[in-house]
Protein backbone atom coordinates (compact mmCIF):
# COMPACT_ATOMS: atom_id res chain seq x y z
CA UNK A 1 0.00 0.00 0.00
CA UNK A 2 1.19 3.53 -0.67
CA UNK A 3 2.90 4.89 2.43
CA UNK A 4 3.53 8.42 1.15
CA UNK A 5 0.05 9.75 1.99
CA UNK A 6 -2.22 7.54 4.03
CA UNK A 7 -5.23 9.83 4.26
CA UNK A 8 -7.46 12.14 2.27
CA UNK A 9 -9.64 13.93 4.79
CA UNK A 10 -11.63 11.22 6.58
CA UNK A 11 -10.46 8.50 4.14
CA UNK A 12 -7.56 6.77 5.88
CA UNK A 13 -5.53 3.58 5.64
CA UNK A 14 -5.41 1.22 8.59
CA UNK A 15 -3.97 -2.29 8.69
CA UNK A 16 -3.87 -2.69 4.91
CA UNK A 17 -7.42 -1.52 4.27
CA UNK A 18 -9.17 1.81 3.76
CA UNK A 19 -12.01 3.37 5.66
CA UNK A 20 -13.89 6.62 6.04
CA UNK A 21 -13.82 7.83 9.63
CA UNK A 22 -11.83 6.96 12.74
CA UNK A 23 -11.35 3.20 12.91
CA UNK A 24 -8.71 3.40 15.64
CA UNK A 25 -10.72 4.68 18.60
CA UNK A 26 -13.10 2.29 20.33
CA UNK A 27 -16.77 3.18 20.10
CA UNK A 28 -16.52 5.05 16.82
CA UNK A 29 -18.57 4.75 13.66
CA UNK A 30 -16.67 4.28 10.42
CA UNK A 31 -17.21 2.93 6.92
CA UNK A 32 -14.84 0.28 5.57
CA UNK A 33 -14.13 -0.08 1.85
CA UNK A 34 -14.38 -3.83 1.28
CA UNK A 35 -14.19 -6.00 -1.85
CA UNK A 36 -17.94 -6.62 -1.61
CA UNK A 37 -19.05 -3.06 -0.77
CA UNK A 38 -19.22 -0.42 1.95
CA UNK A 39 -19.39 -1.83 5.46
CA UNK A 40 -20.74 0.36 8.27
CA UNK A 41 -19.02 -0.28 11.63
CA UNK A 42 -20.40 1.13 14.84
CA UNK A 43 -20.65 0.44 18.56
CA UNK A 44 -24.43 0.18 18.51
CA UNK A 45 -24.78 -2.12 15.51
CA UNK A 46 -23.64 -5.51 14.26
CA UNK A 47 -22.54 -3.80 11.06
CA UNK A 48 -24.15 -3.43 7.69
CA UNK A 49 -22.89 -4.20 4.20
CA UNK A 50 -24.01 -2.14 1.21
CA UNK A 51 -22.91 -3.96 -1.97
CA UNK A 52 -21.18 -1.86 -4.64
CA UNK A 53 -23.82 -2.83 -7.20
CA UNK A 54 -26.58 -1.17 -5.15
CA UNK A 55 -24.91 2.26 -4.96
CA UNK A 56 -26.05 4.74 -7.57
CA UNK A 57 -24.85 8.24 -8.41
CA UNK A 58 -25.30 11.01 -5.89
CA UNK A 59 -22.83 9.75 -3.27
CA UNK A 60 -21.55 12.66 -1.16
CA UNK A 61 -20.26 13.68 2.28
CA UNK A 62 -21.73 16.13 4.79
CA UNK A 63 -20.67 17.23 8.27
CA UNK A 64 -22.52 17.95 11.49
CA UNK A 65 -24.54 16.60 14.34
CA UNK A 66 -27.42 15.41 12.14
CA UNK A 67 -27.40 13.77 8.73
CA UNK A 68 -30.44 15.71 7.55
CA UNK A 69 -28.74 19.11 7.98
CA UNK A 70 -27.68 19.69 4.37
CA UNK A 71 -26.42 23.19 5.19
CA UNK A 72 -23.42 21.62 6.95
CA UNK A 73 -22.04 20.31 3.68
CA UNK A 74 -19.49 23.08 3.30
CA UNK A 75 -18.52 24.44 6.71
CA UNK A 76 -14.81 25.16 6.80
CA UNK A 77 -12.62 27.36 9.00
CA UNK A 78 -10.70 30.37 7.71
CA UNK A 79 -7.52 28.27 8.14
CA UNK A 80 -8.82 25.76 5.61
CA UNK A 81 -9.94 22.89 7.85
CA UNK A 82 -13.28 21.13 8.22
CA UNK A 83 -15.45 22.39 11.07
CA UNK A 84 -18.81 21.42 12.57
CA UNK A 85 -18.79 18.72 15.19
CA UNK A 86 -17.25 15.30 15.27
CA UNK A 87 -19.55 13.49 12.84
CA UNK A 88 -19.60 13.01 9.14
CA UNK A 89 -22.21 11.44 6.92
CA UNK A 90 -21.90 9.49 3.70
CA UNK A 91 -25.10 10.01 1.67
CA UNK A 92 -26.08 7.78 -1.24
CA UNK A 93 -29.01 6.51 -3.25
CA UNK A 94 -29.38 2.75 -3.54
CA UNK A 95 -31.21 0.61 -6.08
CA UNK A 96 -33.18 -2.63 -5.76
CA UNK A 97 -35.12 -1.32 -3.91
CA UNK A 98 -34.58 2.40 -4.45
CA UNK A 99 -33.87 4.21 -1.21
CA UNK A 100 -31.75 7.01 0.18
CA UNK A 101 -29.20 5.86 2.77
CA UNK A 102 -26.85 7.66 5.10
CA UNK A 103 -23.85 6.06 6.79
CA UNK A 104 -22.29 7.77 9.80
CA UNK A 105 -18.59 8.14 10.47
CA UNK A 106 -16.77 9.78 13.37
CA UNK A 107 -13.98 12.17 12.62
CA UNK A 108 -10.37 11.53 13.57
CA UNK A 109 -8.86 13.56 16.42
CA UNK A 110 -6.74 15.57 13.95
CA UNK A 111 -8.34 18.23 11.73
CA UNK A 112 -8.97 17.56 8.05
CA UNK A 113 -7.70 19.97 5.45
CA UNK A 114 -10.76 21.32 3.66
CA UNK A 115 -9.18 20.71 0.25
CA UNK A 116 -8.66 17.01 1.10
CA UNK A 117 -12.26 16.58 2.29
CA UNK A 118 -13.59 18.32 -0.82
CA UNK A 119 -11.37 16.21 -3.09
CA UNK A 120 -12.65 13.04 -1.41
CA UNK A 121 -16.21 14.22 -1.99
CA UNK A 122 -15.41 14.84 -5.67
CA UNK A 123 -13.65 11.49 -5.98
CA UNK A 124 -16.76 9.69 -4.72
CA UNK A 125 -18.96 11.67 -7.11
CA UNK A 126 -16.65 11.07 -10.04
CA UNK A 127 -16.45 7.32 -9.46
CA UNK A 128 -20.22 7.17 -9.01
CA UNK A 129 -20.84 9.09 -12.23
CA UNK A 130 -18.41 6.81 -14.09
CA UNK A 131 -19.95 3.65 -12.62
CA UNK A 132 -16.57 2.81 -11.08
CA UNK A 133 -17.19 2.87 -7.31
CA UNK A 134 -16.05 -0.76 -7.16
CA UNK A 135 -12.47 0.51 -7.70
CA UNK A 136 -12.56 1.60 -4.05
CA UNK A 137 -12.40 -2.11 -3.13
CA UNK A 138 -8.77 -2.24 -4.30
CA UNK A 139 -6.55 -0.95 -1.45
CA UNK A 140 -3.50 -0.51 -3.72
CA UNK A 141 -5.52 1.55 -6.21
CA UNK A 142 -6.98 3.72 -3.45
CA UNK A 143 -3.44 4.31 -2.16
CA UNK A 144 -2.29 5.47 -5.59
CA UNK A 145 -5.24 7.86 -5.95
CA UNK A 146 -4.80 9.25 -2.43
CA UNK A 147 -1.10 9.82 -3.10
CA UNK A 148 -2.06 11.91 -6.15
CA UNK A 149 -4.88 13.86 -4.47
CA UNK A 150 -3.46 14.59 -1.00
CA UNK A 151 -1.68 17.92 -0.77
CA UNK A 152 -0.85 19.89 -3.85
CA UNK A 153 -2.34 23.08 -5.21
CA UNK A 154 -5.64 24.13 -3.69
CA UNK A 155 -8.15 24.80 -6.43
CA UNK A 156 -11.82 25.19 -5.65
CA UNK A 157 -13.72 25.58 -8.91
CA UNK A 158 -15.90 22.68 -10.07
CA UNK A 159 -13.87 22.35 -13.25
CA UNK A 160 -10.55 22.28 -11.41
CA UNK A 161 -11.78 19.73 -8.85
CA UNK A 162 -13.20 17.44 -11.53
CA UNK A 163 -9.97 17.75 -13.54
CA UNK A 164 -7.64 16.97 -10.61
CA UNK A 165 -9.77 13.95 -9.65
CA UNK A 166 -9.95 12.68 -13.25
CA UNK A 167 -6.17 13.03 -13.58
CA UNK A 168 -5.56 11.17 -10.31
CA UNK A 169 -7.88 8.33 -11.34
CA UNK A 170 -6.25 8.08 -14.77
CA UNK A 171 -2.72 8.16 -13.29
CA UNK A 172 -3.65 5.41 -10.81
CA UNK A 173 -4.42 3.07 -13.69
CA UNK A 174 -7.00 0.34 -13.58
CA UNK A 175 -8.05 -1.08 -10.23
CA UNK A 176 -6.98 -4.63 -9.46
CA UNK A 177 -3.64 -4.58 -11.30
FENDA-V366400 format. One record per residue. N is the residue number from 1. RES is the residue in three letters. PHI is phi in whole degrees, -180 to 180 (999 if undefined). NEAR is the number of other ideal C-beta (glycine too) atoms within 10 Angstrom. D_LAST is the distance of its C-alpha to the last C-alpha in whole Angstrom. Layout:
n,res,phi,near,d_last
N,RES,PHI,NEAR,D_LAST
N,RES,PHI,NEAR,D_LAST
This chain:
n,res,phi,near,d_last
1,UNK,999,14,13
2,UNK,-64,18,14
3,UNK,-98,8,18
4,UNK,-58,11,19
5,UNK,-128,16,20
6,UNK,-109,16,20
7,UNK,-156,18,21
8,UNK,-141,27,22
9,UNK,63,27,25
10,UNK,-78,24,25
11,UNK,-80,28,21
12,UNK,-140,21,21
13,UNK,-89,20,19
14,UNK,-151,14,21
15,UNK,52,8,20
16,UNK,78,9,16
17,UNK,-136,17,16
18,UNK,-118,25,17
19,UNK,-149,22,21
20,UNK,-107,25,23
21,UNK,108,26,26
22,UNK,-86,21,28
23,UNK,-91,21,27
24,UNK,-93,13,29
25,UNK,-89,11,32
26,UNK,-66,5,34
27,UNK,81,9,35
28,UNK,-99,18,32
29,UNK,-92,21,31
30,UNK,-158,25,27
31,UNK,-118,24,24
32,UNK,-92,18,21
33,UNK,-91,20,17
34,UNK,-110,18,17
35,UNK,-59,12,14
36,UNK,-97,12,17
37,UNK,149,19,19
38,UNK,-88,25,21
39,UNK,-119,17,23
40,UNK,-83,22,26
41,UNK,-103,19,28
42,UNK,-171,18,32
43,UNK,-70,9,35
44,UNK,-106,6,37
45,UNK,-148,10,34
46,UNK,-81,7,32
47,UNK,104,9,29
48,UNK,-147,14,28
49,UNK,-104,12,25
50,UNK,-114,19,24
51,UNK,-62,13,21
52,UNK,-55,17,19
53,UNK,-65,13,21
54,UNK,-83,18,24
55,UNK,-81,23,23
56,UNK,-103,15,25
57,UNK,-67,14,25
58,UNK,97,14,27
59,UNK,-71,21,25
60,UNK,-158,16,27
61,UNK,-115,22,28
62,UNK,-136,22,32
63,UNK,-127,22,34
64,UNK,135,19,37
65,UNK,-68,10,39
66,UNK,-122,12,39
67,UNK,-73,17,36
68,UNK,-81,10,39
69,UNK,-81,15,40
70,UNK,-72,13,38
71,UNK,-69,9,40
72,UNK,-84,19,38
73,UNK,-66,15,34
74,UNK,-132,14,35
75,UNK,-90,15,37
76,UNK,-135,17,37
77,UNK,-81,11,39
78,UNK,-61,6,40
79,UNK,-84,9,38
80,UNK,85,13,35
81,UNK,-120,16,34
82,UNK,-73,22,34
83,UNK,-121,15,37
84,UNK,87,19,38
85,UNK,73,15,38
86,UNK,-108,14,36
87,UNK,-115,18,34
88,UNK,-129,28,31
89,UNK,-136,21,31
90,UNK,-107,23,28
91,UNK,-96,18,29
92,UNK,-159,21,28
93,UNK,-109,15,29
94,UNK,-110,16,28
95,UNK,-114,10,29
96,UNK,56,9,30
97,UNK,-85,6,32
98,UNK,-70,9,32
99,UNK,-163,10,33
100,UNK,-90,9,32
101,UNK,-130,17,31
102,UNK,-133,13,31
103,UNK,-110,22,29
104,UNK,-91,18,31
105,UNK,-141,25,29
106,UNK,-94,20,31
107,UNK,-73,21,31
108,UNK,-70,19,30
109,UNK,-67,9,34
110,UNK,-83,10,32
111,UNK,-73,15,33
112,UNK,-98,24,30
113,UNK,-67,20,30
114,UNK,-57,20,31
115,UNK,-63,23,28
116,UNK,-68,24,25
117,UNK,-64,23,27
118,UNK,-68,20,27
119,UNK,-65,28,24
120,UNK,-62,23,22
121,UNK,-57,20,24
122,UNK,-68,22,23
123,UNK,-62,26,20
124,UNK,-61,23,20
125,UNK,-62,18,23
126,UNK,-61,19,20
127,UNK,-64,21,18
128,UNK,-64,18,20
129,UNK,-63,13,22
130,UNK,-86,12,19
131,UNK,68,10,18
132,UNK,-122,14,15
133,UNK,-59,22,16
134,UNK,-59,17,14
135,UNK,-60,19,11
136,UNK,-66,24,13
137,UNK,-77,19,12
138,UNK,-96,19,9
139,UNK,-60,18,11
140,UNK,-65,15,9
141,UNK,-64,20,8
142,UNK,-59,23,12
143,UNK,-60,20,13
144,UNK,-67,21,12
145,UNK,-67,29,14
146,UNK,-61,27,16
147,UNK,-60,18,17
148,UNK,-78,22,17
149,UNK,-89,24,20
150,UNK,-69,21,22
151,UNK,74,14,25
152,UNK,80,12,26
153,UNK,-63,7,28
154,UNK,-94,13,30
155,UNK,-120,13,30
156,UNK,-118,9,31
157,UNK,-74,8,32
158,UNK,-58,8,30
159,UNK,-63,8,29
160,UNK,-66,13,28
161,UNK,-65,19,26
162,UNK,-63,14,24
163,UNK,-66,13,23
164,UNK,-66,19,22
165,UNK,-69,22,20
166,UNK,-60,14,18
167,UNK,-65,12,18
168,UNK,-66,22,16
169,UNK,-65,22,14
170,UNK,-64,10,13
171,UNK,-66,11,13
172,UNK,-72,22,10
173,UNK,76,12,8
174,UNK,-71,10,6
175,UNK,-70,19,6
176,UNK,83,11,4
177,UNK,-93,9,0
